[in-house]
Amino acid sequence: MRRACTDLLFAALAALAAAAALHDSAKAQAAQWLPTNTQPRARTDASLAPQPFSGRLLLIGGLQRSTLYAQATFEGDAWEWSGSRWARRTLIGPSARMASTMSLDLVRQRIVLFGGYGPGGSALADTWEFDGEVWTQRNVVGGPPASWGHALAYDLLRLRTVLFGANTGTWEWDGTAWTRPALAVAPSARSYAAMVFDPARAKLVMYGGVEATRAATILGDTWTYDGTWTQLAPNPAMPARFRHAMAHDPVRQRVFVHGGRATATLHDTWELSVLGWTPTATAHSPNTLDGAVMDFDTRSLQLVLAGTEVLQSGAEVAATWRYDGVDWVRDAAPPLPPQRRAHAFVPDAVPGGMLLFGGYSGDFAPLADTWRLDGTRWVDRTPAVTPPPRYEFQIATDRARGRVVVFGGEGATAVLGDTWEWDGTSWTQPQPAQQPPPRSRGAMAYDAARGTAVLFGGTDHFQLFGDTWTWNGTAWQRPPVSGPLARTDCAMTYDGARNEVLLFGGTTATTTPLQNDVWRWNGAQWTQSPTPAVAPYPRQFPAFAFDPQRQRAVVHGGLVVGPHGNTWEWDGVQWGQTWTATPPDWLPLAGGPNAMAFDERRGCMLLHDGDELWTYTNQPGRDFPYGTGCGAFTPLELRAASRPFLGNDNFHLLLVGAAGQQPFAVFLGFLPANTPLGGGCTAWLVPAQVWLAGVTDSFASLVHSPLPGDAALFGLTGGLQAAVLDPASSPGFAVSNGLALVLGF
């Protein structure tokens, strides 16, 4: 059925493109970078809560650990758990932050979020509410002081959200204003405690944390709150902890705590009944870092834990675990490469895919894993024999011979000087008579006009190199030429429009070390291009690649003083700036000189910044609702939950306004229409066939609808409309608005 629907989608998209009646989709936009991952990046200290009406879990914010990066990266994205997978939500709301807390107000059906810690070292004091579709910042006068790492939960008996933190004490939010109750007894001031409502006690329960004192005592006490704080008797066997995950499981009628930190990271699970805390015996346990988050999933009737795991290699990966009352089970999500830096992302030796290799993870632990990207699907292709782990190496794809060539780099204990080749299946090590001196932080590009890989620059920690070497698949040769100043951290690419290798930027041993010069290699000599009046800032570690469709060499990011996120294009004579990232995170990060390449399969520029895959395009996937829906009580709405890009296997539709547990269908149409159906309902397209069918799970149903990845469908427009059984309406059903999807990148 799915294959038939996919074939139908191809035909329908082609017909709709020819009709060109749903929307003018031909207007090109300014080039921009757009995230392409279909799973959340690894993070700690995020916020997690059930959404209004649907009950699906919403994950926002968090922090990428600073040990892996030049600076910590604060997350500002939003992800929704469908019960079996994560789906990106495109929302405008709270700024990027970590260690904020949010909870669902069950009566008003609003998620309440307060504070957190933002970029630039600032604690926040803002209050936000989410109604399932829109975030609204509440204008609060006289609320809690700025705070992060606090505990926050909804008191179902007293109908208010309660906050407790190190520098806030106890505050209550009734949906209109914050008030601070006068309390005779209260827990000691603390951060990174956790709090949930326990129906068995009809009280809030708060456990653990770290005291806000010079001693920073880690706490293991348990308190209840119903307008008055009361301390429960402790279990001496339960380790004190902070930065733990805590949630109430209504099926098993227990409060659960998992993990956190004592003197080291904990991986145990405990449950609180009316008799007190007892350990939970399971065959498996999440190996997540402290700072994971947990809540109850009403779809699967399980606890869901989201956090970051560290592999034996030191690599960090995002992990989602589920607890069913018997054991913890790790979610079998499609694999993603672990987070890294100083890696390579280049065209694979076998056409049609991209290769990601090496880099470092954790505290500069070098990697040697090999991954292939087929459209949007990652495949771990690491063979039994690999080059020694390395980062900051030189790499180029020899398209004529079908080989990816790697030279040198930083190894675990020394700078390397070896040559390796990847043929799409295995790594081999040639043994040429001579090789360049060992080095890292140089640059290499494949010269297609002359059939050689060209290497320049680098360092062995004692000197900077300014030599040029070529590799023809058999031998290294050093042409007797002069050229750019000796340097490190530059980038090179082949300019297919002008049949020359380009070198840009880097660091030299001069009084002004950072460079923004452009040099051209024609196979015999280097020539410096005049630097125009308008040019990129001097920088090191930029990403640099040639776009054959735009006939431009593209430079993105790099380091100036800190990470820089602007994008420039070089036409052979002039520079033009096309993109400016938003501080302080400057996403996407450059990822390094080898982190960006043109994907011939998809026909666009891709960048892997070490955390996430990004697409550079002036024709992004878009969605356009048109017309209006109908329904007995509220008009049915069909929306796109995220960007409809080609090959988005995790694309979801959002159906809003239907009663739960009602049959629905989403129709795919060839042509637009405006046909009355009675009862105020309108057919906004001529349906061809049912594209999706199922049963609504709530007032706001999330429907998985993977999109095809065929590049031939780029720019085409498809029309969708949903219908739901609605006995209360006069025609007996409700239909949605029309939704036009423009498949782009």
N, C-alpha and C positions, 0 to 999 in steps of 0.2 A: 504493500500500500504506500509506504513511504517513497520507494523508488518511482512508482507511478506518479505520485504527486510531484516529485522532483522533476520528472520529464514534463509534466503538465506546466509546472512553473516556468521552465525554459520557454515553452511555446507561448505562454501567456505574456511573459515579459517581452518577448519579441513583438507580439501583436500590439501591446500597449505602447511600446516605443514608437512603432509606426504610426499609431493613432495620435500620440503626443497630445492627448487631450486632458489628462488629469492635472498636469502641472508643467510649467516650463522648467525642465530640468537641465537645460543646456547651458545655463549661466555658470561660468567658471567663477570660483571664489578665489580669494587670496590664498596662496599656499600656506599650509599649517601642519603642525605635528598633532597626530591623534593617537591615543592609546589603542592597542590592538589585543592585549591579553584578554583571555576569557576566564581568568581566575584572579582572585585578589593576590597582590604581592605579599611576601612574607612580612609580618609586622608584629609588634607587641603593643600593649596599652591602647588597643582600639576600644570602641564602644559597641555594644550589642544589645538589642531589645526587640521584642515582638512588635510588629507594625499594627496600627489601628485597623480594625475590621478583618483583615486577612489573617493576622497572627503570624505571618511569615517573618523570619528574623531579618533585621536590617543591621549591617555592619558598616561603620563609618570610622574614618580617622585612624590614628595609630602612628607608630614610629618605626622607621627602619633603623636598625642598630648602628650606632656611630662607629663601632669597631670595623665595619666593613666599608666605610665610606670616608671621603674627605670631611664630610660633615653629615650629621644626622638629617634624615629626610622625613618631614612631617607629611602624613597622608591627609588628603581632603576628599577622597573618592567615596562612593557608596556602593555596597553590594547587597543583594537580596538572596536569601537561601530559599530555594523552591521546595525543599524537602528532600532533594537528591543532588542538587548542584547549585553553584553560585551564579548569579546573573548580575551584570553591572547595571546600576541604575544611574541615569543621567539626572542629577538633582542639583539645584542651586540652594545652598544653605550655609551651615556653619563653616568658618574658615578652617584650613588644615590645622590639626591639633592632636595631641596625645593626652591620655590620662584624664579625659573628661568622662562623665558617666551619664547614662540616660536610662529611662524607665518608662514603661507604658502606663499612662493613666487610664485604667480600664473603664471608668465611668464616662469620662469626657472623650475617650478614644483619641488621645493625643500622646505621642512620645514627648517627654520632657527631658531636655538636655541642659546641663549647666557647666560652664567653665571649661577648664583644661589648661594645657600648657602649649603655647604656640611658638612658631619660629621667632628667633630673635631673643629668646629667653624671657618671654612674657607670660605670666599667669593671667587667665581670662576670667571675667565675671559676667559673661553674657548668658541670657536665658533664651532657649529656642524651643519651639514646639513644632511637631510634624504630624499632619493629619492623614498621612498615607500617600499624599501627592505633593504637598507643598510645605517647605520649611518657613516658619515665621519667627522673626526675632521679636521677643516681647520687650516693650519699653518698661523697664523696672526702675522704680525709685526706692532707694533704701534697702536693696537686697543684700545678699551675702557678699563678703569681700572676695576678691579674686582668689581662685583656689584650683588646685589640681591634685589628682590622686585621692579624691574624696569618695565617700560612699553615698549612693543615692538609690532610693527605692520607693515604690508606691504603696501607701498604707490603704488597703482595700476596705478596712473597717472604718477608718476615720476620713477616708476620701480625700487624701492629700499626699503630695510627694514630699518625702523627708530627705534632707541632706545632712551629712555629718562629715566634718573634715578637720584637719590639723589646725587651721587658722580661722575656721568658721564656727565651730561648735555646731549646735543643732538649729536647723531652719526648716520651715514648712512652706510649701507652695500650694495654693488652693486653686490655681488656674488664673488668678487675677493679681495676686500680690504675694511676696515673701514676708513671713513673720518669724520672729525669733522667740520661742516660748521661754518663759522663766522656769528653770528647772533646778530643783534642790540637789539632785544627783545626776551625774553624767559620766560617760567614759572619759578616760584621759585623752588629751589631744593626740591625734594620730593621722597618718596618711596610709593609703593603700590597704585599708580595711575593705570588706565587702559586706553588702547588706541586701536582704531579700525579704519578702513577706511570707510568713509561714501560716497558712490557714489553720493548721492543727492547733496553734497557739493563739491565733487571731492577733498576732503581733509581728512587727518587724524583728528580724534577727540579724545582728551584726557580729562578725567574727574577725579577730586578728588585726593586723596592721603593724606599723612601726611608729613608735612614739616620736613626737616632734620635740625631742630634747637632744642635748649634746651627746648623751649616751646612746640615742637611737635604739632603744630596747625593742626587740621584736616581740610582739604580743601574741598570746594564745587564749585570750579571754573571750567569752561570748556574752553578748548583751541582747536584751529584748526591749522593744519600745512600743508603747501604745499611748503616748502622751507623757509617759513616765519611763525612765530608764531603769532596768533591773538586770543585775548580773546573774548569769546561770553558773551552776557548779561546773568546774572544768573537768576534762579528762586528761590526767597527767601524761598519758601515753601519746596524745595527739601533739605533734610538733607545732610550736608557735610558728607563725608565718605571716608574710605580707605579699602583695602582688599575686594573690591567688584568684582562682575563678570560683564563683559561687552561684547556685541557681536552685529554684524549687521545682521538684518534679511532681506534678499533680497526680500522675498515674501511680507512682510508688509512694506518694504522700510523705516525701522526705525532702529535706534540704541537703544538697550535696556541695562539697568543697573539693576542688582538685588543684594539686600542684601549688605553685607559689615559690617563695624563697625563704629559707631559714639562713643557715650559714652557707648553704649551697642550694641549687635548684631542686625542688621536690617534685615527685611524680606520683604521689599517692592520692587515693580518693577516700573521703570520709563522708558519712551520712549522719544527719541529725534527726532523731525521732523524738517522741515525747519522753523517752528514757535517757536521752543525751547522745553524745557523739560516739560512733563506733566505726572502725575501719571497714571499707568495702572491699571484699575479696574479688578480684578479677584475674582472668588469665593473661590479659594484656593491659597495658597502661600507656596513655599518651606520653611521648617523650618531648613535650613542648617546653620551651623556655618559660620562665615566670613572666607574667604580664599577658597570659592568654585570657580569653573571655568565653563565657558559657551562658547558655539559656536553654529553655525548653522549646522544642519544635512541635507545634500542634499537628503538623502533617504526619510525621513519622512516629509521634508520641515518644520521642527520645530526647535526651539531652544532647546538645550540639556544642562542641568545644572548638574554637578557632584560635590558632596561634602559629608559632614558628618553631620548627624542629632544626636541630643541628646534626648533620650526618657525620659519619666517622671521618670523612675527609675535611671536616670543618665547614662544609658548605651549608648554607641556610636555605630551608625550603618552607613554603606555607603548608600547613597541615590542618585538616578538619577531621575531627573524631566524633563518633556517636556512641552514646551509652544507652542500652536497651533494658537495663535493670539486671543484666547477667554479665555482660562483658563490654569492654570498649572495642570498637571497630573503626579502623582508619578508613576514611572515605576514599574510594578508588577513583579519584579524579584523573583526567588525562594528564600524563606526565609533563612537567615543565622543567627546563634547566634550572639548577640551583642558582641563587644570586651570586654575583661575582663582579670583579673589576679587572681591568687591564687584559681583557680577553680579545678574541677575534670573532667577527661575524662577517663572512665573505660568501660569494657564490660558491656552491659546492662543486666538486669535481664532476659529478654527474649532473647535467643540466636539469633545470626545473626545480631546484631546491637551494636552500641556503645552509651554510655550515657554521656552527658555533663551536669554538674550541678554546680550552685552557682558560687562563686568568688566575685570579686568586680569590679565595673566600675566607671568611672568618678573619683571624689575625694573620693575614698574608700567607695563608696556606695555599701553595700552588696546586693547580688542577691540571688534569690531562684527559678529561672527558670530551667526547665527540658527539655532537647533536646535529640532526638534520631537520630543517623546517620545510615541510611540504605544504605550501599554501599557508594554512594556519595550524597545522598539526605537527607537534614536535615528536621526533623519534630518537631515542638514545641509540646511537650507532657505535658506541665505544667498543672496540675490539679487544681481544686478549693482549695484543702487543700494541703499545702506544708509545709516543715520545715521552721522555721523562717529564713530569709536571713542570709547568712554566707559566710565566706571565711577562708582559711587556716584550714580546717577541716580534719578529718581522715575518710577514705572511703575504702571499699573493696567490691568485688563482690563475694557473696557466690553462687557458681555455683550449688552446690548440692541442695540447697533449692530454687534457683531461686530468690534471693534477693540481692539488693545492700544495704549495711549497711553503715550508716553515723553516726559518733559520734563527738559532740562538734564543735569547731571552733570559729572564731571571729564573734560575732554578732554586731548589730548596736550600742549597748551600753555596752556589757559585754561579757566575755568569756563564752561559752556555755558548758553544760555538759549533753546534751540530746542524746538519741538514736533514730534513724529513719531508716525505711526500705522501699525500693522501689521494687514493684513486677512487674514493666513493665507498670502498669496502674495507680497505686495510691501510695501515701505515707501514712504510718501508724507509730505511735509512740508506741513502746513497753514500758511497765512499769515494768522493772525488780526490784527485791528487793534491789539490790545494783548496783551502776555504778561507773566507774572510776571518779576521781575528774575532774571538768571542765578543759578543756585544748584546746589549738590550737597548730598548727605547730608540731604535733607529726606525727607518721606514722602508717599505718595499711595495712595488707595484708591477703588474705584468704589462710589458710593452708589446701590444698586439701587432703593431706594424713590423716589429723586428723579431718577434717570437722569443723574447727573453724576459726573465724577471729581473728587475733593476732594484738594487739595494743601495741605500745611502745613509750615512751617519750612525749615531748611536754612541754608547759609552760602555767601558768595562770597569767603571767606578774610579779609574785612575786618569783617564783621558777622554776627550771628546773626539769622535771620528768625523772626518770630512771626506772619506774615500767613497768611490763609486764601484760597485761590483755588479756583474751580470751572471745569470744562471740560465743555461740553455737546456737543462734536463740531464746533462752529462758532466759538465765542467763549470766551475766558477772562473771568471776572468775579471781582471781589474784593468779597465781602460786607463791609459795615461792621460787623464783629463783633470782640469781644475774646475771648480764650480762653487756651490754655496759654501758659506762659512761652516766649519765643523759645528755640529749641533746634535741635540737630542730632542725627542718629543715632537718632531715634525710629522707631517702626514703626506702621503703620495697617492696619486690615482692616475689612471690613463684617460686622456682626453680623446675620445673616439672621433670627435668632430674635426680635430686638428692633428690627429695622429701623433701625439706627443705625450710624454709622461710629465705630470705636474708635481711640484713639491711646494708645500705651503707651511709657513710658520715654524715654531719650535723655539728652542732655547740655545743660545750661543754663550761663549765665554767672553762677552764684551761688557762694556759699561751699561749698555741697555740690552740685557740678555733676551727678552721676549721679542719675537720677530713676527712680521706679517707679510714677508716678501713672497713672491711667486717666482719659481724657477721652472724652465722648460728643458726637457731632455729629448733630443731627436735621434738618439742612438750613437752620436759621435761627440756631442758637446752639450754643456749646460749653458743656457742663456737666461739672464734675469729679465723679467718683464717689468716695465716701469710701474711703480706703485701709484695708482690714481689718487686724487685728492680725497675721494670717498672710498674707504677700504675698511675691512674688519679691524678691530683692535688687535694689536700683537698678542699672541697667545701660545700656549703649549697644550699638547694632548687634544687637538681638535679632531673631530670626525670629518673625513674628506672622501668624497666619492663622486663619480660622474653619472649624470642622468642622461641617457641617450635620447629619451623622448623630448626633454626640454633643451637638450644640447648645451647643458651647463654643468660645470663642476660645482658641487654643493659643499660648503663648509658649515659645520654646526658645532657650537659650544666650544668647550675647552676650558683651560684655566687661565685667568688673567691675574687677579689676586685670589679670588675664590672661583667656584664654578660659574661659568657664563653660559647662557642659553640662547644666544641669537643665531640666526641662520642667514648665510650670504650665498649668492650665486655669482659665478665667474663665467663671462661669455668669451673669454680669450683676450679681452682688452679692459673691460670695466667690471667693477663689483656692484652688486645691488643687494640691499638687505630685504629679506622676504619675511622674516619671523623674529619676534622678540618674546622670549619666555618671561614668565612672571616671577619676580623675586618673592621670597628668599630661596625657593627650592630650585628655580631655573629648570624645571622639567620640560622636556626630557634632558637628562644629563648627557654629555657628549659620549661617554662610554669609552673614549680613547680613539687613537688614530685608525684602528682597524674595526670599529664597531658599526660602520654604516656601509651599505652597499645597495645597488639597484637589483631588485628582484624581477628578472625577466619573465617569470611565470605570471606574476600579478601585474607587471608593468608599472611598478612604483618604487620609490626609494623607501628602504626600511632601515631602522636603527634599533639595535639592542643595547640599551644603556646599562646592562648588567642586572637590571631588575625586571624590565618589561620591554615588550616589542612595541615600537612606534612606527607609524606610517606617515610619510611626508607627501601631501597631496593638495591640489587645489580643487579636487572633485570628491569630497567626502560623501559617504552614504548619508542620505537624508530621509526624513519622513514628513509628510504633509497631511494632516487631517482635513477633511472637507465635508461639508454638510453637517447635519445633526442627527443624533439617534433619537429613539423613542423608548417609552417604557411606562408602566403604570404609575410609578412613583418618582422615578428620576430617569433622565435620558441615558441610554446605554452608550458607553464610550469605548472605543477601541484605540489604543495608543501603542507606540513603540517604546519598550522599556529602555532601550539603548540604541546606539548607532547601527543602522543596517549595512554593514560592510560585507563585501564579498567573502564567502567562506566562514562567516561568523556562525560556528556550530553552536554557540551559546546564546543566540538571539532569542528574545522572549517578547511576546505580545502581552499587553496588560488590558484586561477586560474589566471595566469599572461600571458598577451600577446594577449588577444582576444579583438575584438572590442566590444563596449557596445551594449546592446539590441540584442544579438544574442542567439539563442537556443543552449544549451549545454547539454551534458549527461556525467556522470561519470560511467564507467563500472567496475564491480567487476569481477575478473577473477580467475579461478581455477588453471591454469598452466601458467608459463612464455612462451613467444614466441618471435620470431624475424621475423615477416612476413611483407614484403614490401606491402604497400597499394597504391603506386604510388605517384607522385608529391613530392618525398622525405619524405613521411610519412611512419611510421612503427607501426605495432601492437606489443606492448611489452608484451601482455598477451592474453590468449584465453578468450574472454569475456563470462561470464555466463549470466548476466542479467544487466539491468540498475540499479545502486544503487541509483543515484541521477539524477535529471533532473531539468532544469529551464532555466532562461534567464540571460545572463551576465549583470551586472549593470555598468561595467566600464572596463578599461584596466586591472585592478587587482580586480577580483571578489572574495568576501569572501562567502564561501558556508558552511552553517551549516550542520554538519554531525555527530550527536551523536553516541557514541560508546557503544556497549553492556557492561554490567557489570558482566556477568557470569564468575565466577572464573575459570570454566573449560576451558575457552579460553585463559588463561594466557600463554604467550610465543608463541602463534600461529601467523602466518604471513599471511597477506592478500595483494593482489595486486590490484591496481586501475590504471585506465587510463581514461583521459578525451578526449572528442571530441566536437568541436565547429563548427557551420556553418560558413564558410569563403568563400564567393563568389569569392574573389579575388584570391584564390589558385586554382591550376589546378584540383585537385579532388573535389573542392567545399566545402571542410571542412579542418580543421586542427586538429591534434591529439597531445596530450601531451606526455611527457616522462612517463615511468612507475613509480609508487610510491608504495614501499613495506612498510606496517605498521606492526610493531611487537608489539602486545598488551602486555603491561607490567604494571608496577605500576607508 
